[in-house]
Structures are given as C-alpha cells and as structure tokens.
Amino acid sequence: MTEDLQGRVAVVTGGASGIGFASAQRLAQAGAAVVIADVNAAAGAEALERLGGDATRLGFEPCDVTVEAEVARLVERAVARFGRIDVMFNNAGLGGAIGPITETSAEDWQRTFHVLLDGVFYGTKHAARQMIAAGQGGAIVNTASVAGMAGGIGPHAYSAAKAAVISLTRTSAVELAAYHIRVNAICPGAVYTPLMHGGDFEDADRAIATVQPWPERGLPEHLADVVHFLSTSASIFVTGQTITADGGMLAAGPRFIESQKRGRRTSGVAGFTQGSTGRPNEIRRLNQADGDKPRT
Ligand SMILES: NC(=O)c1ccc[n+]([C@@H]2O[C@H](COP(=O)([O-])OP(=O)(O)OC[C@H]3O[C@@H](n4cnc5c(N)ncnc54)[C@H](O)[C@@H]3O)[C@@H](O)[C@H]2O)c1
C-alpha cells in the first residue's frame, strides 16, 4: 500500500462508522494524520481505538455538522493540532425524513437538509478558508448518493439533498480551482453499513439482487478507495466530478432488457433487428452455451 498522503492532514465527518470510518482508516494507511469528527462521541472514541489510537497521527472531535460554529471549530482544531488541512471529507449522513411526500413534515424535511446539505456547505466553506489561507491547495470530497441521480432509490428529502450536494460540488469546484483546491463527490450505491436497510442485511440482499448487476455486496472499503484516489495527486486534474461506485446499479437503469428477457420477444435469441427498414430481421436461436444463461 502506498503512503502518498505522508505529511498530509485529513478531516472526516461521520468518521465514526461505515464509509467515513473505512475512509479514515484508508487515509491513515496512506500516511495522513486523520481527525475523525462525529456527532456520536461514544462511537467516535471507539473508532479511534479501532484505528490504533496513535495520538500523534489520529484524533477525534465531537461535531454536529448541522451547526456551523461546530464545523468551523472542527477545522480550526485540526489545523491547531496537526498544522494544516489538506483533505476535507464531508460525509456525515443519515436517512432523514421518510414516507410519502404528502406525509412529510416541513420540519423533518429541513432537518434532513441540515445534515446532508448544510453540513457539506459548512465543511466546504471552512476547510476552503483554511486551505486558501495556507496557499497549498487541497482536496474536498463530499458524499452524495445514487439517490441524488434517479428517482425511486431513496426518500424524497434525502434524494433532493444528495442532488444538491452534487450541484454544490460542481459550483465550489469551479470557484476553488484557482486555489488548486479540488472538489469532488463520491456517489455510493448500496453499501453495507449500519445506515443501510436499518442494518437488516438479509432484507437488503433481496432488494439489491434485483437492481445491482455486480454479484458481491458494496462495502465501505470500496468507497474508501475512491475517497483515497480523490484525496491524492493521482486525481490532480479531476475536479467538479461525482464518481459513482454502485456495482453498476445506475448503468443498469430500469433493467428494461432484463424484463424483456423474461418475456418472449428477445428471450434466447441473438442477431440483428432491422427496425422499420422493411428488411427481414437476422435472428438466430441460442442455446445456453451461447451465453444466454439465465440469471441466478
Ligand atoms: N450506506 C449506503 O448504502 C449509502 C449509499 C449512498 C450514500 N451514503 C451516504 O454515505 C454517508 C455515510 O453513510 P454510512 O452508510 O457510512 O452510514 P453510517 O450510519 O455507518 O455512518 C454515518 C455517520 O454519520 C454520523 N452523523 C450523522 N449525523 C451527523 C451529524 N449531524 N454530525 C456529525 N455526524 C453525523 C453518524 O453518527 C455516523 O457515525 C452518508 O452521507 C450517507 O448518506 C450511504
């Protein structure tokens, strides 16, 4: 494993669990000093222990990302402790408001946005101020979601807030490029963390099997590798992007072809269809050895 973040300092919000924890671990393995920030102080202390508790390179700061003053203090304390900030991973999140839009209260809607969008705004603002003042550039990574890219994946407020994170990633990347600060987002699909399906992984397996082409489960470590890439000079010319890691879920879309396969028209055949040209279709029947294996 490379140590390409040696001497660098990273702050990870929502770092006590799931994708944030795996990313904190990955960035630390790459040589960075890492400050984990989380509203759950008990989980934060536990996370620090799981990381090895090396106080010279690791720290935990209790922080509620919905409160601007707490995020500002988080960034200040990271700089005070480790001398600089190079990577800000704005990742803290929760499911927020659920249920039909007709049953969603304005308060729950706003509480969802406070965590998922305002938290990213505050983190970007205060990290960028420090990075600009230091004049050494930096990398900001935000956590969006496939739910921000298509309907039918997540709840209303969650999906709208994640779509806004993708937009904020683009607008801030444009502004901060002049300072060599890159801003990108990760866009996870279904990742097996306590957040997903309320931790009911068997239920999640059933749901995901129908929508995710990749056979294995998405793990926090898969996203941590993307966060690592976006944090290092390996991605020096990448900014304003949203990198999706979803096992092909969005690529598959509504799986129209699959549903047709279950019907008669395109099942067990291959060749060339001529549309409305008046020419005959060139279709041959397949047997299973030709690659028309049924999905399991
Ligand atoms: N797990 C998935 O399938 C999935 C998919 C797409 C996007 N995401 C996003 O990934 C991010 C991480 O989620 P996860 O799956 O690792 O969940 P997780 O529950 O394992 O971790 C989220 C962490 O964020 C912290 N947090 C919540 N609200 C906070 C606040 N106000 N201030 C500070 N910390 C707060 C929690 O305490 C927790 O430690 C979230 O933004 C989530 O929306 C997750």
The ligand as a Gaussian input file, in Angstrom:
#p B3LYP/6-31G(d) Opt

LIG

0 1
 N      -24.658000       3.049000       3.039000
 C      -25.156000       3.333000       1.842000
 O      -25.698000       2.476000       1.162000
 C      -25.037000       4.747000       1.323000
 C      -25.410000       4.967000      -0.011000
 C      -25.300000       6.246000      -0.530000
 C      -24.834000       7.275000       0.254000
 N      -24.492000       7.045000       1.540000
 C      -24.001000       8.176000       2.326000
 O      -22.747000       7.855000       2.880000
 C      -22.526000       8.658000       4.039000
 C      -22.064000       7.757000       5.160000
 O      -23.098000       6.853000       5.470000
 P      -22.843000       5.384000       6.015000
 O      -23.595000       4.459000       5.166000
 O      -21.408000       5.166000       6.233000
 O      -23.666000       5.472000       7.393000
 P      -23.253000       5.239000       8.919000
 O      -24.512000       5.394000       9.675000
 O      -22.469000       3.991000       9.046000
 O      -22.277000       6.478000       9.226000
 C      -22.753000       7.804000       9.224000
 C      -22.077000       8.570000      10.349000
 O      -22.510000       9.954000      10.262000
 C      -22.697000      10.413000      11.596000
 N      -23.599000      11.574000      11.616000
 C      -24.924000      11.592000      11.360000
 N      -25.403000      12.839000      11.540000
 C      -24.357000      13.612000      11.911000
 C      -24.219000      14.981000      12.240000
 N      -25.265000      15.806000      12.263000
 N      -22.991000      15.453000      12.545000
 C      -21.908000      14.624000      12.570000
 N      -22.001000      13.310000      12.293000
 C      -23.203000      12.812000      11.968000
 C      -23.290000       9.201000      12.333000
 O      -23.170000       9.339000      13.741000
 C      -22.466000       8.067000      11.742000
 O      -21.299000       7.821000      12.504000
 C      -23.833000       9.393000       4.308000
 O      -23.746000      10.713000       3.810000
 C      -24.843000       8.605000       3.509000
 O      -25.953000       9.369000       3.136000
 C      -24.585000       5.796000       2.104000

